[in-house]
């Protein structure tokens, strides 16, 4: 598997892996009709926007790595007690 593909499939690097998989699965199931999958695309977009803002905030605060690991992301979401996206 190419390095780029492995990085995109790595849950520590890609915080929106499940949303990405859900939108791809929807496209496969609906014969690539984008209108039927718009909710999945919106959820993915909101996920990326949320984790990007977290990454920017961590960078500004000097926290390394700038993207939280999968375990840290789970803790953040648990602390929020609901999905922010």
C-alpha positions in Angstrom: 0.0 0.0 0.0 1.4 3.4 -0.9 2.6 5.7 1.9 0.0 8.3 1.3 -2.8 5.8 1.5 -1.4 4.3 4.7 -1.2 7.8 6.2 -4.8 8.6 5.2 -6.0 5.3 6.8 -4.0 5.9 10.0 -6.5 6.9 12.8 -3.8 8.9 14.6 -3.3 11.1 11.5 -6.8 11.3 10.1 -9.4 12.3 12.7 -12.3 11.9 10.3 -11.6 8.4 9.1 -15.1 7.1 10.0 -16.8 10.0 8.3 -14.7 9.6 5.2 -15.5 5.9 5.1 -19.2 6.6 5.6 -19.4 9.1 2.7 -17.5 6.7 0.4 -19.8 3.8 1.4 -22.8 6.0 0.7 -21.5 6.9 -2.7 -20.9 3.2 -3.5 -24.4 2.2 -2.4 -26.2 5.1 -4.2 -24.5 4.7 -7.6 -22.4 7.9 -7.0 -25.5 10.2 -6.7 -23.9 13.1 -4.7 -27.3 14.5 -3.7 -28.2 11.4 -1.7 -25.0 11.6 0.2 -24.9 15.3 1.0 -25.5 14.7 4.8 -22.4 12.4 4.9 -20.4 15.1 3.1 -21.6 17.8 5.5 -20.7 15.7 8.5 -17.2 15.0 7.0 -16.7 18.7 6.3 -17.8 19.7 9.8 -15.5 17.0 11.3 -12.5 18.4 9.3 -13.4 22.0 10.3 -13.6 21.0 14.1 -10.3 19.1 14.2 -8.6 21.7 12.1 -9.6 24.4 14.7 -8.3 22.1 17.5 -5.0 21.6 15.6 -4.6 25.4 15.1 -5.3 26.1 18.8 -2.8 23.4 19.9 -0.2 24.9 17.5 -0.8 28.4 18.9 -0.4 27.0 22.5 2.8 25.2 21.5 1.4 21.7 22.1 3.1 18.9 20.1 1.9 17.0 18.1 -0.5 19.6 16.8 -3.1 16.9 15.9 -4.2 15.0 18.9 -3.7 11.2 18.8 -6.8 9.0 18.5 -6.8 8.3 22.2 -6.6 12.1 23.0 -9.4 12.8 20.5 -11.6 10.2 22.2 -11.0 12.0 25.6 -11.8 15.4 24.0 -15.1 14.1 22.6 -16.0 12.3 25.9 -15.3 15.5 27.8 -17.7 17.4 25.5 -20.4 14.7 26.1 -21.6 15.1 22.6 -20.4 15.2 19.0 -19.5 18.7 18.0 -20.1 17.9 14.4 
